[in-house]
């Protein structure tokens, strides 16, 4: 399976998770390949709107270009959504991080599996279905 197919399948998995938890969600076709900034996934309910840049990796570190993060922030500001980065590490559930929780690499940003586990939110925490969240 190609890297692109893995990414698309992961984004679809995320869409199903949102819908199964009472949120609406959709993939943004052409994200990253148009002249306009756009996230990979948009999700929302009657309280919150999320713009998510998604990555899938078999490694223990995932990199994001400065351009990817800048465009996510730009889109989110204009659209009125919360910018999030979603990372699915090999054989591990999704982790979601704020921009502040990403590590800088000089040319971009990164997140390690260890950092994701320490600072990131699991899906149920992100959508507030765990008792005491949001």
N, C-alpha and C positions, 0 to 999 in steps of 0.2 A: 504494500500500500504506500502510495506517495506521501510526502510530508504534507502537501496541500490537502489530500484526502483525509489524513489524520486530523488536521486542524478543522476541516469542515465537519467531520463526524463529531469531534469534541464540542464544537459550537452547537450542533444539533442536539447533542446530549444535554447541554446546558439549557437550551430552549425548553426541552421537555421537563427538566427539573423545575424551571420557573412556572410553567403552566400547571404542573402537578401540585404546586404550592400556592395556587390562587393568584399568580401574577400573569400578566401578558408579556410576551417576549418575541423578538424576531431577530434573525440574522440580517445584517446589512450587506446586501450584495455589492461586490466591488470594493469593499472596505480596503483601504491601503493602495488601491490602484486607480483612484480618481484624483483630480486636482483639488477636490474639496476634502477637508478632514472628516473622517467618519469612523466610528468604533466598529468592532466586530459584531457586538450584540447590544441591542437596546431592550431594556426590561423595565416594567413599572407596574404599580398598582395605584390606588386612589390617593396614596400618600407620598410615594417616592418614585423617582425616575433614575435609572442607572444606565450609564454608558460604559461598556466593558471592552477592553482590549484583551483578547484571549490568546494564550499560548499553550502548547502541549510539548512536553519534552521527555526524553528518556534519560537525560542527564540530571545532575543534582543542582544545576544552576541554569537559569534562563535569562537571556539578555533581551533588552528592549532598546531600540535606537532612540536617541534624543528626539528625532522627528516623530516617532510613534507616540511618545509620551506628550510632546508639545501639541500634536494634533488632537489627541484624546482630550487634553485640558481645554483646548480652543473650542472643540465641538461641544463639550460639556457645558462650558460657560455660556455659549450662545443658546444652546438647547434648554438649559436649565436643569441639567442632570448631574448626578454625582459621578465623577470619574473613578473607575476602578480598573485594576489589572487582575485578570483571572488566570491562574496557572494550574495546569493539571500535570503533575509529575507522574512518571511511569508507575502504574499500580498503586497510585495514591489518589485520594479524592481531590476535588477542586479546592484551591485556596485563593482568597481574594484579598488584595492589598490596596491601601490608599497610596497616593503618590508620595507621601511623606515616608512611607515604610519601604520604598525601593532604595536599593543601594546605588550610589553613583559609581560609574566606571571611568569617568573622564570623558568618554565619547558617548555615553548613554547611561543606561540604568540596568540593574540586574536584581534578581532575587534568587536566593538559595533555598533549597528545601528546608534547611534548618531555620532560616529567617522566616520563611512562610509559616512554619509550625509555631514559631514564637510570636510573630506579629500579625499574621494573617487571620482572616475569618474563614471558617468553613461555610458551606452553602447555607445550612440551617441558621447559622448566626447572621449571615448577610441579609437574609430575607426576614429575620426576626421571628422564626417559628420555634426557637428555643425559649423556654420560660425566662423572662427577665431581660430579653434583648429588645432594643428599639422600642 
